[in-house]
């Protein structure tokens, strides 16, 4: 039991198939990619003065910031401390939540500037593209595609957030070059600013959705139906001496689940056997990759109080 209670985040990563070293390496590689792409997009913005590419540059700045936030939160989430007896795994979703607020506010500013250009821009001011700027943006899309395909295979909430961000960037960067290209080719002045506004709305929607998802998990939302049914099935089939389940809750505390189960044993089972079965059930449920803690309560009759006072 002492070993289970002192289990760190590294063991959770192993159960998910992703070691802390792989997670840390993935985050550092993404940081390196974002620095290179930020430099390249800065050149494109200087050469074209495109609002769509400027929105993409802001996205790259925020990508760099998000990777730094995730790197710091991941480092402290893994570190063991006597002050945090069950670890600091909630730091990762909190870091993602903080960043989602930053990115939404930043893109509101870019959207405001795009709208201002649509209303006041000189109609003869058309964005000019060249092969260098197009080449840099194509290179950006290729790098983000590689980052997405790699990160999506690593089962960790921080790296999964980076994968989701890379997927968004692929779409974002593709259209950030398509809109000014169409405007340049068709000689339509408002296409670039309009495209930037659409891209900003897209990013704001994506990250507001992600923010609410993490808020729900941090505030104790219930488990997914599949996870709920799997835990329930495991409990029911675990031992013939389990007569009934009188209380069952599975809810998020961050990315992982806490599980509470009240079980009633048959009357002919002694205390030692009921204790050993309940403890084995707890360990079995905690081996599931999405479960952080399981609490099994033993009842001797069905009419006892269910769960906690609240």
PyMOL commands that set and color helices and strands:
alter all, ss='L'
color gray80, all
select helices_A, chain A and resi 2-5+9-16+20-48+51-78+90-120+131-151+157-186+191-218+225-236+271-286
alter helices_A, ss='H'
color red, helices_A
select strands_A, chain A and resi 242-253+256-265+291-299
alter strands_A, ss='S'
color yellow, strands_A
deselect
rebuild
show_as cartoon
